[in-house]
Amino acid sequence: MLKFYYKYALILCVSVITIFIAILIMSSCGSYRNRMPVSVPESVAIIPTETTYIYQSDSFSIIVLVKPSLKYRLDKFVDGLARASYGPQQSKPHLHFSGAAYGFVNENGQVVIPLMYGWAEHFRDGLAIVGMPNEIGGGKYGFIDKTGQVIIPLIYDGVNHFWGDDVALVERRDSESGNNTFAYIDKTGQVVTSWVSYRDKLMIKPGAAEGITLPPKGTYDYQANYYCDDRAIVAKDNMSGFIDKNGTEVIPLIYDVVYDFREGLARVIFWTESKKYGFIDKEGNIIANIEYDGAFDFMNGFARVRKDGKWGFIDKTGMVVVPLIYDDVQYFQDGFAAVTNNDEGRGIINETGDVVVPLIYDYVGNFQDGFAVVKKENKLGYVDMNGNVAIPLEYQFASSFRDGLAIVGLNNKFGCIDKSGEIVIPLEYEQIYFNEELFTVRKENRSGIYKVIRN
């Protein structure tokens, strides 16, 4: 009798589990279907019958092109068009479909490309990536032009922008093996290379292999499939060096670790009692002694290096140009770098190491348009290039300046200020973007478009 009950209980448990799995599968399939683009309601752009000013001054004005009237959300203008979307917000762009519908509008709020795609990226060089989901959770991607015409069919599992090149990397997934392969296409959609694995995708790029002679297979335990500054990393028996494009070993395999060349120099590591970093040139000459506890690649002529827990900078001759006295340093950009001392705060130095913004802030941004965003006690404002507070720290959000304007926010409402700190668009919007002299704004769940007119 006891065995009967055990058997009955086992059958019941298996049945419950089976039903539970079936429900999960059905729910999952349903969720995939729900990721198809939603139906977009009709939305009419309300255009002022006469010029309506948001702001006027001697130097510029801001006028209303479209009142906040459009039901869909608008992103910033790029290449003359703003991406429009309706439905659930996408949390991870281009990685999955949320169910939102995407298209594009012009500066008059007219839909020039219908909101029919499950994903769309901004236009670059006249083309935009678009995607459509399928009912098994994935999707296909391709390209459209600014008229909405499909230039490259939506047949790929992944695509990359052309980025000014004549070719773009595309990806396809084998439904049986699940393996991904890669190839390059031209702007007509023609596949111009063979399909290869992820590891070999850089070497097949048209022109990448020109003038290259590879060593025979088996020469090295590891060989990079790309070149930086005409050098490729090779390794054998846990030691690393470099070959040139003739396959000649130009830097012997004497280092424990090597990194790609950047700006003509490469980081290398020797393991002695601990890991030590230095830099070599393309001929293998040691430029910066292998004595640092940490180091990053060169950028804009300088490398960040660390010794005894403190960071500073060296130049391309290996000379220390900013003493190693900081707890953290960021790369130089336009001649300035953010630095941190834990006991003081964050500030900004110039390329000679002079402090231009005192180390008193919780956050400092890069200088753009002559100003840098700074933060202290959870308030944001701006300093000028002499380190003076140019706009008081009174905002909860502050973007970098662009063309004399910056977006600021307070209590989840956003607006715009000029470089004098004057508010030129009131802080009354739920969302605001600025690019190409055009603002896209959202208020009370309706989107509008404003334009900057320079006098």
Secondary structure, DSSP 8 states (H G I E B T S, - for coil): -HHHHHHHHHHHHHHHHHHHHHHHHHHHHHHHHTTS------------SS--EEEE-SSEEEEEEEEEEESSEEEEEETTEEEEEESS--SSTTTS--S-EEEEE-TTS-EEEEEEESEE---BTTEEEEEEE-TTS-EEEEEEETT--EEEEEEESEE---TTSSEEEEEEE-TTT--EEEEEEETT--B-S--B-GGGTTTTSTTTTTT-----TTS-SEE-SS-BTTBEEEEETTEEEEE-TTS-EEEEEEESEEEEEETTEEEEEEESSSEEEEEEETT--EEEEEEESEE---BTTBEEEEETTEEEEE-TTS-EEEEEEESEE---BTTEEEEEETTTEEEEEETTS-EEEEEEESEE---BTTEEEEEETTEEEEEETTS-EEEEEEESEE---BTTEEEEEETTEEEEEETT--EEEEEEESEEEEETTEEEEEETTEEEEEEEEE-
